[in-house]
Amino acid sequence: MGFTLIIRKTMVLHRPVFATQHCPPKIKIQGAAFHNMHCLPYFGCLLSKKTDIDADIEHHLHCTSAAFGRLKKSVFEKQAVKSTTKLMVYRAVSIILGDCLQSEGAHRITQKMYQTFRLARKICYMIIAVTGVPVNLVAIVVLSRGKCGLSTCTTRYLVAMAAADLLVVITAVILYRISWYYFPWSFLDITPVCRVIRLLSCVATDCSVWFTVAFTFDRFVAICWQKLKTKYCTGRTAAVVLATSCILLSSKNVPFYFTIVPGCIIDNVQWFCYSMPAYYTDPGWLGFDWFDTVLTPLLPFAVILLLNALTVRHITVASRVRKGLRGESKGGNGSDPEMESRRKSVILLFTISGSFILLWLIFVIEFLYYSIAGIIPTDYNVSLYTFRQVGYILRNLSCCTNTFIYGVTQSKFREQLKSAVKYPFTSIIHLINKQNN
């Protein structure tokens, strides 16, 4: 019973992302024990992998005693105090403790730097949330009407990509990021709830990536394999590929649910979600982490680049042959409808896959860095932590770009979009004219 706190090397930053969240120190509140964890909840206080208490921590133990010892009976063990009040007190004292450690030179990040980065990240996620939901909804509605001049299989792939992107924005950005900024300590922070949110976020992210790969392969077949095109590039095949991919990716992400441990237990309620410490040290979980990142996005990177290279090669060769057959090699200017159709298809393909590669690049570089250098994210300094967070921001931003790509590259999509925007106004005008007549 009682209140116990074990603090090791602490770096006060902010709540880490899903993959790098670790857990708070060992704490008991009203007899309900915190698990052995590695950071103060919601502050991203990253700790060392070492389990021994070294000299600099011994030097700072007076901070711990002063901050928490006096609150033992008056707050944390008092039945009359509400759980939300205990959480707020815990957060406030944790910040004080962080400032105490920081003042002794244990950390090299200033409060101003922290606040600036936090504000910038908050603005970025707000932009993604405000933009991502409407643009993906618009893409789903416009493409589903089937009037954009695209084949049935292409339309289904694009609608599926927009739906997956929408789910990523809702789960990873709104329910996780935005909810913390504006609704901290809400029911979304209860462990079973945030476990489900994390699982849905992982599934949606994988689907978004692999639907892009499926679309790229479909366009590759349509352009390069004319004999296979009639059998593969159909709406039925697209539906089977999308459904199978969704089922397999959902099954693959189930283990993530079991990597989550609660940050604390207050009044028999589990709060917060943190990856268990063994995720970055246990050989089995390390292998799963490699498998997860190779599957998304390293393998998609390689597949998309390969398919695009083969597509370019085929188009270059086919263009030369067709120009020769049409007598254009000597400077003729005759138009070729087939090549024009291919050109539009290639522009759409390359802009979507190119956007995916660019926006996921920092995330891939960061993974390769900590895998090759052997430095796990919980040991990152400020620069590496910031680099990692930028990677996550850009990764989520990739869920907002496809609709703009459709608008730029597809004239019929622009026409349908304009019609959709005008529809409410034209309907009102038509209704008024009907009543007047």
N, C-alpha and C positions, 0 to 999 in steps of 0.2 A: 504494500500500500504506500501511498505518499507520492511524492514528486521527485523524479530522478532525471538528471540531464547529463549526458556525456557529449562533450564538444571536442572535435578535433579541428585540424586546419580548415578554416572557413573563409570562403571568398564570396562576399555579398554582391550578388548580381541581381537576377530576376528569375522568375519561374522558368525553368528550362522547357524545351520542347518535349514531345512525347518520348522520343527515343533516348533522351539523355536524362530524364527525370530520375532522381534517386531519392532516398527517403530521409526523414528527419532523425535526429538523435533519439536514443532510447529514453522514453518519457513515460511516466505513469500518472494518470489523472483519475482519481477516484477508483483506483485499483485496476483500471483498464490500461494495459500496457501498450505503448507504442512499440512497433517492431524495431529491430536494429536497422538503422537507415543512415543515409549519408548526406542529408541536407535539410535545412529548416523548410517546412512547407511554404510554397508560394514565394520564397525569396531566392530560390536557386542558389542556396549557400553550398557551394560544391566543396566536398571534402576529399582528403587524400585517400588513396587505396589502403594505406598502411593502417594497421589496427593498434599499433603501439602509441602511447601518448608521449610525445617527445617534449623537449625542453621548452619550446616556445609556447606550447599549450599549458604546461604547468605554470608558466609565467602569467597566463591570462585566466587562470581558474578563479581569481577573485571577481572577475566580471560575471562569471556564471553564478557564483554564490550570491553576489549582491543583487543580481537581476531576478533570479528565480527563487532563491531561498526564502525571502521575506513574503513571497506570494503563496507559499505552500499551503498554509492553513486558511489564509484570508480569501483566496480565490479558487485555486485549483482543487482543493479538497472540500470546498464548501458546497453543500447540496443546493442551497438557495440561489446560487449564481447560475445564470443561464449558460447553455453551451456556447451560444454566439458571443456572449460576453467573454468567456474563457478564451475563445479563439482570437478575439480582438486584443485581449491583454497579451496573449502569447505572441501575436504578431508584433505588437508595440515593443515588448521586451526584447524580442529577437532582433529588431532593428537597432535598439540601443546596444545590445550585445555586439552586433556587427560593427557599429560605430566605434565601440570600445576596442575591438580587435584591429579595426582599420587604423585607429589613432596610434597604435603601437607599431605600425609598419608591417603588419601581417598581410595586408592587401595593398595593391598598387592602383586600384581604381578609385577615382574620386566620385563623390556624390553627384557632382555636376555632370560628369561623363555618363554616369548611370542614368540620371534623369533625362538627359538629351537622347540617349539611345532608346530608352523606354518610350519617350514621346514619339520619336521617329517610327519606331516599330508599331506603336498604337495607331498612328496615322496611316501607315501602309496597310495594316490589316483592316482598318475601316474602309479604305478605298477599295480593297479587294472584295470586302463583304457587300458594300453598296453597289459596286459594279458587277460582281460575279453573279449575283442572283438574277437581276433583270436581264442581263445579256444572254445568259444560258436559257432562261425561260423563253425569251424571244426566239432564240435559235431553235428550241424544241418546237414551238408553235409554228413558226414559218416553215421549217423543213418538213414537219409532219404533214403539211398540206400537200406536199408532192408537186408543187408548181414552180420549182426552181430549175427545171431543166436537167436534173440529175437522175441517174438510174435508181431503181428501187433499192439495190444493195448499197449503193453509196449513201443514199438518204438514210437508211437504217443505221449504218455505221456512224454517220455524223450526228444523228439524234441520240444514239447510245453514248457517244463521246460527250455531248452536251449534258445529258442526264448524269453521267458520272462526275463531270466537272461541277455540276450544281450540288451534288451530294458532298463533294470535297469541301466546297465553300461553306455549306451548312454545318458540317460536322467539325472539320479541322479549324475553320476560321471563326464562325459565329458561335457555335456551342462550346468551343474550347477557348479561343483567344478573346473574342469580344466579350463573352460572358464574364470572363475574369476581370476585365477592365471596368465593366459597368455593373456587374452583379456578383461581386465576390462573396464566397461562403454561401452560395445558393445551393439548391438541391442538385445542381449539375456537378457539384464538388463531392457529393456522396460517392463513395468508392464503387458500388455496383453500377451507378449511372455513368460515371466517367469511364469505367471499363468498357461499357457498351459503346460509348462515343468513340473511344480509341479504336475499338474493333471495326466499327463502321467506317471510320476515317481511313484506316489501313486498307480495307476492302475497296473503298471508293477510289483511293489513290492508285491502287494496282489496276483496277478496271479502267480508269482514265488512261493510264499508260498503255496497257495492252490492247485496248480498243483502238488506240492510235496505231499500234503495230499491225493489228488486223486490217485496218483501213489501208495502211501502206502496202500490205501484201495483196489486198484486193486490187488496188490500182496497178501494182506491178504485174499481176496476172492479166488484167484487162489490156494493158499496153504491150506487154512482151510475149504473152502466150495466147495467141488468138484461138488456137484449137481448144484450150482449156477454158477460155473465157465464157463460152456459152453454157458450160456445165457448172463452173464455180461462181461466176459473178451473177448470182441470182439473189432475190430477196429471201428465199427459203434458206439458202446456204448461209447468208449473213445472219439470219435469226439463230440458226444452229450454232454457228461460231460464237456469237455474242453470249448466248445462254450457257454454252459449255465453259467459256472463259470465266463467266461470272461465278459459276458453281465451283470450279477448280480454285479460283483465286480466293473465294470465301473460305473454302476448306483449308487452304494454305495459311490463312491468317488467324485461324482459331488459336494456335499456341500463344499468340500475343495476349490473349485474355488472361492466361495463367502467369504471365510475367509481371502482372500488376499487383502491388501490395499497397495497403492503406498507409497514409501518412500518420494517422493517429486515430485513436478510438476514444470518443468522448461520450459519456452516458450511453454506452453500448452501441454507438453509431460510428461506423467506419467513414473516415473523411479522407479526401484527396487520393490521387493515383500517382504512384511512383514505380519505375522499373526496379525490380529487385536487384540488389548489388551483384548477384551471381550472373546477371545477363552479360556483363562485360568481362567476366573472369572464368566462368565455367566453360569447359571445352564444348559441351553440347550446345549451350546457348550461343557461344561464339560461332559455332558452325551454322546454327540457324540464322544468325545475324548476317553471315556471309551469304548464305543461300537466299535470304530475303533481299539483300541489296543487289546481288547478281541478277536475280529474277526481275527486280525493279530498282534501278533503271539500267544496269550495266548491259544486260543481254538485249533489251530493247534498243539501247544506243547502237550496239553492233549490228543488229538486224536491220534497223532503219537505214543506217549508213550504207550497208551492203546492198539492200534493195534499191535505194536511191542511185547508187553508183551503177548498178546493172541496168536500171531504167534509163539513165542518161546515156549509157553506152548503146543500148538498143535503139533509142530515139535518134542518136547521131548517125548510126549505120543506116537505119531505115530512111532517114531524111535524105541522105546522099543517094540511096538507091531510087527513091521516088522522084527526086529531082532529075536524075539521069533518065528515068523512063519517061518523064514528062517533058524532056527536052529543055529543062531550065538551067542546066549546068553552065550554059553559055550566056547566062544573064537574063533569062526569061522572067517575067513577073506574074505569071498565072497563079491564081490562088488555088490552094489545095484544102478542101473542106476537112479531109481526114486528118491532116497534120494540124489544122487549126483546132480541131476537137481535142487532139492529143496535147496540144500546147496548153489549153485551158485546164485540162486534167492534171498536167504536170505542175502547173503553177500552183494549183490548189494543194497538191500533194507536197510539194517542196516547202511551201510556206507553213503548212501545219507541222510537218516533221522538223523543219528548221527551227521553228519557234519552240518546239518541245526540247530539242537538244540544247539550245542556248539557255533556256530558263532552268533546266535541270543540271547544267554544267557545274555550277559551284557546289551543289549537293554532292555530285559524283567526286569532284576533286577533294572535298572535305573527307568523304568516306575513305578514299584511297590514301589520303594523308595519315589519318589515324590508324589505318590498317597496316601501312608500310612502316610508319615511324614507331608504332607500338604505344602511342599515347592515347589513352581512352578519353572520351569527351569530358568525364568528370574531373580530369586533371588539366583541362584547357586553361590557358591564361585569357586575359580580356580580349586580345586580338583574335585568337582562334575562336573564342566563344561568339564574338560579333560576326566573324566570317561564317560560322555555322548558322547563326540566326538569319543572316542575309540569304543563305542558301534555301532555308525554309520559306522565307518570304517570296523569293522568286519562283520556287516550286509551286506554291499556292497561286501565284500570279498567273502561271501557265494555264490555270483553269478559267481564265477570263479572256483569253486572246483569240480563241477560234472564231467566235462570232464576228469580231472585227475583221478577221482574215476572210471570212465568207463575204462580208460586205465590200471589201476591197477587190477581191478576185472574181466574184460572181455577180454579173449584171442582173440576172433574174432574181437573185436573192435580194439585191437592193430594191428591185421593183416590188417584190412581195413585202419587204419591210416597210416601204413607203405606203403601200396599200393598208398594211396593218395599223400604221400610225394614223392614217386618215380615216380609218373605218369608224371609230366612235363619232367623229365630227360629221362625216357624211350620213351616218345613221340618224343623228339628231336632226340634221337639216332635212333629211327625207321625211322624218316623222312630223316635223313642223309643217312642211309643205303639204303633207297628207291631211293634217288637221285643218289647215286653212282652206284646202279645196273641199 
